[in-house]
Amino acid sequence: AWLQKKRHHAWEQFQELPFPSFRYGIGIFADVSALALEEIDPLQGEDMQSIQAEEGIEVLSFQQAIEKDPQLLQDYFHKETAYAHKLIALHEAFFNHSLFIKIPENKIFKKPIALKIDMHAKARIDTLFIIAEKNSSAVIIEMIASSEKKEQTFRSQRVEILVKENAKISYYTTQNLHKQAYQFIHRKASVARNASLFWIDCSLGSKFTQMNTQTFLEGEGAEGKSWNIVFGDAAQCFDINTITHHVASRTVSDMLTRIVLNEEAKAIYRGLI
């Protein structure tokens, strides 16, 4: 019931909110005017998805997670917030592919959790929720790709990561979508005392990718790293925004971005500590 209420609230916001401008100053903007919202159908088609994880790691669909621990997800997802713009409200109203990953306490996993997505559908709206319990350690690798298409495709992703005390998470992504794909990613992480989170992203494909990553270092001794590699050619456009919030004292962060562009490709990078 709470999830249905949340979806209705987001749908109402979607109808009222403006389309984002993607403008960040004089002459600094991304042009996404060719994106046709009316062509996005969240219920159309299924993607090829495979997940590999060691025994002991909990990997559940959103529905399975709600049935197993409804209060946990309700605490994080039930709030009826005021969304920043139309595309975020669209995601919250219609997300249709979701995973919940839980790394158990006091367990160190050396073999990576591998999530591979071969995107066939014209629209994919997915949510990934990761909890690393105390003193745990894991590597997560997400790979998404698609074969070349002539028509527009749309991908929206929301990622939430909770890294509890003394836990260590590395989250790697590689993206090689076809050149008519629009991708919008919003990620947020909370890192507790003496814990660490390492984001590593490699963006190769898509017509347009926007990636917003916020890391909150909330406990003393917390550490956050964010590394980005971007290669663009033709008329590709990348909009990368990385923010680290040093909420607690004695916290450490590092950002490193390398971008290579050919032909008419464009990139906008914003980093803030």
Solvent accessible surface area in square Angstrom, and as a share of the most:
residue,aa,sasa,rsa
1,A,117,0.91
2,W,44,0.16
3,L,32,0.16
4,Q,116,0.52
5,K,131,0.56
6,K,8,0.03
7,R,71,0.26
8,H,106,0.47
9,H,38,0.17
10,A,0,0.00
11,W,99,0.35
12,E,100,0.45
13,Q,38,0.17
14,F,29,0.12
15,Q,106,0.47
16,E,141,0.63
17,L,36,0.18
18,P,93,0.58
19,F,71,0.30
20,P,18,0.12
21,S,85,0.55
22,F,8,0.03
23,R,139,0.51
24,Y,69,0.26
25,G,35,0.34
26,I,179,0.91
27,G,57,0.55
28,I,82,0.42
29,F,70,0.29
30,A,4,0.03
31,D,100,0.52
32,V,7,0.04
33,S,97,0.63
34,A,66,0.51
35,L,14,0.07
36,A,20,0.16
37,L,45,0.22
38,E,149,0.67
39,E,85,0.38
40,I,21,0.11
41,D,65,0.34
42,P,18,0.11
43,L,155,0.77
44,Q,71,0.31
45,G,39,0.38
46,E,131,0.59
47,D,18,0.09
48,M,127,0.57
49,Q,73,0.33
50,S,57,0.37
51,I,62,0.32
52,Q,115,0.51
53,A,45,0.35
54,E,57,0.25
55,E,171,0.77
56,G,51,0.49
57,I,18,0.09
58,E,42,0.19
59,V,40,0.23
60,L,31,0.16
61,S,42,0.27
62,F,17,0.07
63,Q,108,0.48
64,Q,95,0.42
65,A,3,0.02
66,I,32,0.16
67,E,123,0.55
68,K,135,0.57
69,D,62,0.32
70,P,67,0.42
71,Q,107,0.48
72,L,39,0.19
73,L,1,0.00
74,Q,53,0.24
75,D,71,0.37
76,Y,87,0.33
77,F,2,0.01
78,H,75,0.33
79,K,121,0.51
80,E,80,0.36
81,T,65,0.38
82,A,93,0.72
83,Y,21,0.08
84,A,81,0.63
85,H,26,0.12
86,K,31,0.13
87,L,5,0.02
88,I,40,0.20
89,A,0,0.00
90,L,11,0.06
91,H,8,0.04
92,E,7,0.03
93,A,5,0.04
94,F,68,0.28
95,F,8,0.03
96,N,55,0.28
97,H,34,0.15
98,S,19,0.12
99,L,20,0.10
100,F,9,0.04
101,I,1,0.00
102,K,57,0.24
103,I,0,0.00
104,P,36,0.23
105,E,89,0.40
106,N,98,0.50
107,K,110,0.47
108,I,124,0.63
109,F,20,0.08
110,K,180,0.76
111,K,127,0.54
112,P,49,0.31
113,I,1,0.00
114,A,23,0.18
115,L,10,0.05
116,K,118,0.50
117,I,3,0.02
118,D,53,0.28
119,M,4,0.02
120,H,87,0.39
121,A,3,0.02
122,K,67,0.29
123,A,1,0.01
124,R,7,0.02
125,I,0,0.00
126,D,8,0.04
127,T,3,0.02
128,L,4,0.02
129,F,1,0.01
130,I,0,0.00
131,I,3,0.02
132,A,0,0.00
133,E,27,0.12
134,K,92,0.39
135,N,61,0.31
136,S,1,0.01
137,S,28,0.18
138,A,3,0.02
139,V,42,0.24
140,I,0,0.00
141,I,50,0.25
142,E,4,0.02
143,M,66,0.29
144,I,5,0.02
145,A,43,0.33
146,S,19,0.12
147,S,74,0.48
148,E,122,0.55
149,K,39,0.16
150,K,195,0.83
151,E,77,0.34
152,Q,26,0.12
153,T,3,0.02
154,F,1,0.01
155,R,2,0.01
156,S,5,0.03
157,Q,6,0.02
158,R,46,0.17
159,V,1,0.00
160,E,15,0.07
161,I,1,0.01
162,L,23,0.12
163,V,3,0.01
164,K,72,0.31
165,E,71,0.32
166,N,70,0.36
167,A,0,0.00
168,K,107,0.45
169,I,3,0.01
170,S,22,0.14
171,Y,0,0.00
172,Y,72,0.27
173,T,16,0.09
174,T,57,0.33
175,Q,9,0.04
176,N,81,0.42
177,L,3,0.01
178,H,6,0.03
179,K,73,0.31
180,Q,63,0.28
181,A,1,0.01
182,Y,7,0.03
183,Q,0,0.00
184,F,4,0.01
185,I,8,0.04
186,H,46,0.21
187,R,9,0.03
188,K,91,0.39
189,A,1,0.01
190,S,30,0.19
191,V,0,0.00
192,A,32,0.24
193,R,121,0.44
194,N,74,0.38
195,A,1,0.01
196,S,24,0.15
197,L,2,0.01
198,F,43,0.18
199,W,1,0.00
200,I,33,0.17
201,D,2,0.01
202,C,31,0.18
203,S,3,0.02
204,L,71,0.35
205,G,1,0.01
206,S,0,0.00
207,K,63,0.27
208,F,3,0.01
209,T,0,0.00
210,Q,10,0.04
211,M,7,0.03
212,N,27,0.14
213,T,4,0.02
214,Q,62,0.28
215,T,5,0.03
216,F,49,0.20
217,L,0,0.00
218,E,87,0.39
219,G,11,0.10
220,E,63,0.28
221,G,32,0.30
222,A,0,0.00
223,E,57,0.25
224,G,4,0.04
225,K,64,0.27
226,S,5,0.03
227,W,86,0.30
228,N,7,0.04
229,I,92,0.47
230,V,2,0.01
231,F,76,0.32
232,G,0,0.00
233,D,37,0.19
234,A,45,0.35
235,A,74,0.58
236,Q,4,0.02
237,C,15,0.09
238,F,0,0.00
239,D,0,0.00
240,I,2,0.01
241,N,23,0.12
242,T,5,0.03
243,I,32,0.16
244,T,7,0.04
245,H,58,0.26
246,H,75,0.34
247,V,93,0.54
248,A,22,0.17
249,S,62,0.40
250,R,184,0.67
251,T,21,0.12
252,V,89,0.51
253,S,24,0.16
254,D,57,0.29
255,M,42,0.19
256,L,70,0.35
257,T,26,0.15
258,R,154,0.56
259,I,58,0.29
260,V,86,0.49
261,L,67,0.34
262,N,73,0.38
263,E,141,0.63
264,E,142,0.64
265,A,16,0.12
266,K,74,0.31
267,A,29,0.22
268,I,12,0.06
269,Y,80,0.31
270,R,68,0.25
271,G,42,0.41
272,L,109,0.54
273,I,121,0.61
